């Protein structure tokens, strides 16, 4: 929308023949590096472009253009002019006859190669500038008024942590958009409230299985405005989060997370523990032992996988065997005590500080240290001879005693 406010006056009041020079890659630093901006105009790569800007009745330079705006620029110009874009080159343009009274949208693609390619960027940009000069000279010789624009699909140089442009005009050409995984969906946590938020529960993915038939409950849990939490309750010592789902595996299924808050004199602080996870279905109850979910009561608990599957950590331990239920919670986080608002406190993670790789490194280092210490001890235990042969005196005689 902001880009259109700049272009609308030129397209409504200016010439109806529009040239769009579209380069694959271009950054603001290319003009600094190859434009002769330090007074060396004879070394400028953009001589034809600079000359066109100097001779133009009006010109506009935008140092920041949003990538999405560039991707929709052709469609915007097509709708504004009422003419379909025509991809042309120099040979086609020589045979094309433009009419000042009829709108035309000419699209001219310009290449760009990195310095690791067959041609250096300066050479490629110089060639592109020559193409721009020839096209503009051709239109000038035919006395056809025009409006020209030069932009690029993406930047040729990317700088990390580039600041946003003041005034909200878009990103700098040097800035890249941080990539977000397509599968990640941000949704608010489930919150059980009485007079205030008491229990917070969140997971990136919440899936359950009955007799190896899996169901994804993520959308029904976190994006559902009418989630059934009947049976949930909270006090200072115990909290229970109850989630009920209709028509799940052909029945009404309730999941109950029970957490207990206790004071431990050894650490002189309160710790919470999830004592059990219950699954109520068709009058039967199945239990998971989840004692590994624990931490200080002032913190929340986070784990990448809380699952009954062995390849996901096997934190959920079935109470009996055989067990018909399976469950996986990805990026699981829960807090049932000392909740402030609807945001989790600092999280204690299920991942231990010492990973198997760290333990192997420590054991190997200790073993090598033991070898080094033993060798050093053996070297220090060596004793020099205190008696030597004297060629002028009697020889040393060693009598063998049997």
N, C-alpha and C positions, 0 to 999 in steps of 0.2 A: 504494500500500500504506500509506503514512503517513497519507494522508487518510482511508482506511477505518478506521484505528485510532482516529481522532477521532470518526468518525460512527457506528461500530458500537454503542457504548453507548447513544447516543440512539435509534437505530432498534430496538435489541433491548429496551430497558427503557422507552422513552418511548412517546408516542402513535403509533398506526399510520397516522394521516392526515398525510401529508407534503405540504407546499406548497413548490414550487421556483420562486422568482422568478428568472428568467433574463433578464439584460440583455445587449444586444449588446456594449456597450462600457462599461467602468467601471474606474477606477484609484483607487489609494489617495489620490492627490492631490485627487480630486473631493471626498472627505470633508473634507480640509484646507481646500479653497477655498470650499466651500459649506456646511460643517457647523456654522458658528458655534463653532469650537473655541477662540476667544479670549474667551469669556465672552459673546458676542453671541448668546445662544440665540434671541432673537426673530428673528434673521436666518437661522436654520438652515434648510436645505432638507430635512433628514431628521428633522423633528420626530416624525412618526409612527413611523419606524424606531427613533429613540432611545427613544420612549415604550414601544415593544414590548420593547426590550431591557431597560429598567428594570423592567417588570412581569413579565418571563419568570422562571419558577423557576430556569432555568439558561440560559446563553448562551455562545457560543463565537465569537470573532472571529479569523480567520486572515488576517494581512496578506499572505501569500504563498501562492498556489495555482498549481500547475503547469497549463499549458494542456491537456496531455494528460489530466490528472485531470478537468478541467472537461468535456472532450469526452466522457468516459466516465461522467460523474456520473449521467446519466439511466439508462443501462444498469445501473449499480451499484445505484441505488435500486430499479429494477424487479426485479432479482434478489433484493435484500434483502427487499422487501415482498411479492414474489409478485403484484404488480399492474401492469397496463399503464399507462403514463403517459396522462393525459387532459388535452388542451389546453383550457383554459377561459379565459373572460373574466368580467367582472362580471355580464353578463346571464345567461350560462350558469350561473354559480355560484349565482345566486338561485334557479334552478329545481332545482339539484342538492341532493339530500338525502344527507348523509353519516351513516354509522353508525360509532360509536366502536369497535365490535367487529370491523369489516371494514376491512382495509387499503385505502388509496387514495393514489394519487400524482397530484397536480394540478400541471400545468406552466403557469405564467403568464409570458408573454413581455412584457418591458418594453423600450421603445425608448430610443435615445440618438442625439442629433444633435450634430454639431460646431458650433462658434460661427459657422461660415460658412453654416450652414443657415438655414431660415426661423425657427427658434426657438433662443434661447440655451440653453446647457447647463443653467443654473440653472432656467429655466422647465421644461425637459424633466424634470430630476431632481425638481423639485417636483411635477410631474404624476405621476411614477412613485411618489413617496412617498405621494401621495393615493390611488393605486390600492392600494398596500400597506396603508394605513390602512383603506380601505373593506373589503378582503378580510378582514383580521383582525377588524374590527368585526362583520362578518357572521357569521363563525364563532363569535365570542364570544357574539353574541346567540342563536345556536342551541345554545350550551353544548356545543360539539364540541371536544375536546382536539386539539391539532395540534402538529406540528414543522415549522418553517419555515426555509428557507435562501435566502439571496440571494447570487448570484454573477454573473459575466459571462463571455462567450465569449472576449473579448480586451480588452486595455487600451485606454483612450481616450487615454492619453498614453504616449509611449515615450521613455525616457531611455537614451542610449547608455552602454555600459560600466557598467551597473548591477551592483553586487556581488551575489553569491549570498547567500541568506539563511543566517544562522548556524544550524547544526544540521542543514542539509540538508533543510529543509522544502519547498524548491522555489524557483522564481524569484520575484523581486519582480514585482508587477503592472505596474510600469513598465518591466520589462525585456523585450526582444524577442530572439528566437532568431536568430542570424546564419544567413542562408540559404545553403545549400550547393547548388551545381548538382547536378541530379538525375543527370546523366551521369557525374559524377566518382566514381570508385571508387578507394579507397586500398588498394593492395596492396604487400607488401614487395618490395624489389629482388631481382633474381637475384644470387646470391653464389656465386662460384667459390672454393673453399677447398682448400688442401692441408694445411699445418699451422695455417694461420690464414686469415681472409678476405683474398683477393688482388685479385679483380676484382668490382666492383659495377656493375650495369646495371639501369636502370629506364626505363620509358616509360608514359605514361598510355594510349596506344594504339599497338599494333604491328600494322600491316597490310601485307601483300604481295600482289602481283598477278603472274600469269603469263598472258600473252596476253590482258590486260585482264579477267581473272577474279580478283576480289579475295577474300582470306581474312583474317579477323581472328585474329591469334595471341596476343592479349593474355591471354586466360584460359589458353591452353595454355602460356604462358611464365611468368606471374607467379603464377598460382594453382595450378600443377601441382606436386604434391609429388615427382614422379618425372621432372623435366625432364632430358632426355639432354644432358649437357655433355661427352660423350666427345670427346677431341681438344683440350680446353682445357689450357693450360699457362701458367706464369708464371716469370719471373726478373727481376732488377733492370733488364735492358735491353729485354726484349721480353715482351709479354703477348698471349695469344690466347684469346678467348672463343668457344667453338664450341657452337652450339645446333642440335640435330638433331630433326626432326619427321617422324614416320611418317605415311604416307597424306596427304601434302600435294600437291594437284594430281595425285593418282594415283601419287606416287613418294615416295621418302625424300629430303628436302631438308635440307641443312646450311648454316647461316649462320655465317661465321667473321669476327669482328672482330679485327683485328690492330693492336696499338698498340706504338710504339717509344719508348723513353726515351733521350734524348741530352743531353749537356752542351754548352752554348754559352758559349764564353769571353766573348763580348761582353756578355751579361747576367749572366755568372758564376752561372748556375743551370741546373738540368735542366728540359727541356721535353719533353712527350710529344706525339706526333702519331699519329693513326690513319692508317696508310699505305694500307690498303685494306679493303674489305668484300667477301668472297667468298661466292658462292652456288653450292653443289655440288648437282647434280641429274642423275640418269641418266648419270653418267660425264662430264658437261660442267661447266665452271666459268665463271661470269660474274663480272665484277669491277666494283665501283664505286670511283671515286676520291673519297676523303673527306679530303683534306688540310686542309680548313677546320676539322676537328675537332682542335684543338690548344690547349695551355695549359701553364702551369707544372705540374711534376709533383706539387707539394704540393697542388694544387687538383683538383677534379673539373671535368667539362665539362658544360654545360647548354645546350640550345637548344630553343626552342618547337617548331620543326619541323625534322627531319632527313628530307628527302624528295627523291625524284627528280622530283617534279612541279614544273613551273615556277611555279605559283601558291602553292607552299609553300616557296619559297626555293631549290629546285634545288641543295641542298648535295651530294646524291649524284649524281655525274657518271658516266654509263655509260662503260665503257672502249671499247666498240665500238658501231657502229650498223649495222643496226637492233638494238635491245635489247629482249628479250622480257619482262624483269622490271621491276617497279615496286615501290617501297617507301616507306612513310611511317611515321615515328616521331614521335609527338606528345609534347611535354614530355620529350624525350630527355635522359638524364643517365647518364654513365659515368665510372668512375674505376678505374684499373688500377695505380696506384703510390701508395705512402704511405697505404694504406688502414688505418684504425684501427677495429676492430670492424666492424659492419655498417651504418655511417652514412657518408654522403658528407661529404667536406670542403667547404669554401667553394668555390662554383662560379664558374668563369669562363664568361661567357655569349657566345654567338655573335653577339648583337646588338651592333653597333658603337656607340661613344659618340655619333658624329655621324650623326644620321638625315638623310634628304633635306630634311626641313623645317628642321632646324637649319642645314644648308648654305645653303639658299635665304635664310634669315634673315640669315646672316652675309654672304653676297654682296650682298644688298640693302642691308644696313647699310654695308658698305664702299663701295658705289657712291654712296650718299647722302653719306657722309663725304667722298668724293672731290669731289663737286659742291660741298659746303659749303666745303671747303678751297680749291678753285679760285676760287669766288666771293669768299672772304675775301682771297685773294691779289690778285685784280683790284681789289678795293676799296682795299687798301693800296698798290697801284701808282699810284693816281690822284695827280696833281701839281697844285697850285694855280698860278694865273697869277702871274708875278713882275713884269709890266709892265701898267700901267693908263693910260687916257686922263686927261689933266689939262686941264680946260676953260680954265684960265688960261694954259697953255703951248701950245707947238706940238703939233699932232696927230701921232699915230703914223702914219707912212707905210710901207706895205709895198710894196716895189718888187718887181715880178714879174721874175724873171730867166729869160730864155728860153735 
